[in-house]
Amino acid sequence: MADVRIHGTTRKQVAALFTEEQKSLSPLPPDLFPCFQEGQRTVHRDSYVEVDKAYYSVPPEYIGQEVWVRWDSREVRIFNQHWEQIKLHAHLKPGQFDKVLGIGGGHGPLERQLDYWLERAQQLGAPAVNGPKACFNTKVRWVCARSWV
């Protein structure tokens, strides 16, 4: 066995030396040692930051500001400049967003957003409303929607 041999450097028996040193060893911590990456990111104008080619939302008041991001294989934590955590996300695969928004940032399918977009077009005048309304009254809604948004 290896523990009864004489160590080449110390010239002492390995088991005896371990017994002597064991009194000085402290116990291991109960949790795993934290292993993460971190970096500074600028919040994009759509209120997302990019981490490992995935996109995570940040509260809109941080748009254009620098935030600190700390991530591992399980989660992504976002901190403000005072190291206060402002968001916690599950780690995503590259190309994914933590929440998916519809066209123009609205929630859900375009049909549910129609009133919002027609109201915005109304602010530009009647000609701006007639085109989108005509598109949505036809059977090829999705083709029209892509062309005017």
N, C-alpha and C positions, 0 to 999 in steps of 0.2 A: 504494500500500500504506500501511497505517496506521503501520507502524514507521519509515518514512522522513519522516513529517510532523514538524513542529515542535510540541511540546506547548504548549498554551495557557498553562498556569500556570508551568512551569519554563523555557520558552523554549529548550528543548534538543530535539535529535532523539531520538525515542522509542527507536529501536534502540541508539543510542550510550549513552543513559542506562541502558537495561537491561543492556548489556554491562558498564558500570561497576558497577552494583548486584549483578550476578550473582555476583561474587566474595564478597559478604557473605551471600548466601542459603545457608541450611543445607538439606540434603536432607529430603524428606518422610519421615515415619515409615513403616516397612514395613507396619504394621497400620492398619486403619481407626480413626479416632478413636471411642472408645466413646460411644455415644449411648443412654442408657437413662433410665428413670423409676425412682424409688424412693420408698418410704414405709414407715411403721410400721404394723403390723397386730397385732391381738390374735388369738391362736390360739383358735379356737372349741372347744367341749367335745367335738366329734367329731374333733378334731385336724386341722382344715383351716383355711387362710386364704384369703380371697377377693382375687383380683387380676384386674382387668378383667372382672369378672362370671364368672370361672372359679374353680375350687376346687382347691387344692393341699395335699397332705398334709404334715404336720410331725410329727416324733417326738412321741409322747404326753407325754413329760416336759415339753414346752413348753405344754401346755394351760393357758389362762388367762393366759399371759405375753405380753409384747410382743416381736415379732420385727421385723427389718428385711427388707424385700423389695425386690429390685432386678430389673427386668424390661425386656426389649426385645421385638422382634417374633419372636424365636427361642426365648428361654429365660427362665426365672424362677429366680432364686437367692434362697434364704432364709438369713438370718444371725441368730445370737443377738445379745445385747446387747454382746458383746465383738467383734463383727464377724467371728466365725468362721463359715464357711459350714456350715450343717447340712443343706441339701437343695438339689438342682438338678433342675429339671423342664423339659420342653419346653413352650413356650407353647401353651395350649389355647384353643379357641373359647369364647365366652361360654356358660355353662350346663353346661360339661363338668367332670368330676372326673378327677383324674389316676389314680385307681384306684377301681373301682366295687365297693362292698360290698353284700352281700345285706341282707335284712331284719334289723334290729337290729345291723348291723355285722359279721355273719358273712360268710364267703366262699362263693360259689357259690349254686346254687339252693336253695330252701327245703327240698326233700327231703333234701339233704345236711346241712342244719342241724337236722333233726328231733330227733336224739338230744340235741343241746345244749339245744334248747328244752324237750323233755320232762323233762330233768334239772332245768332251772330251775323248771318247773311242779311237779315232784315235791317241791321244797323248800317249796312252798306247801300241799301236801297232795293226797290222792287226787282230790278233786273237781276240782282245777285241771288234773289230768292227763287225766281222762276226756273232757273236751270236745275238746281238741286231738286226742286219739287217734281219736275218732269222726270228726272232720273229715277226717283223713288216710286213713281207711279208705273214704271215699266217693269218688265220681267227680269231685266238684266241689272238689277240694283247694284250688285257688287262691282260690276264693271264701271258703272257711273260713279259710284262712291270713290273708287280709286282715282278717277280722273279729276274730281273736283276737290279732293282733300289734299 
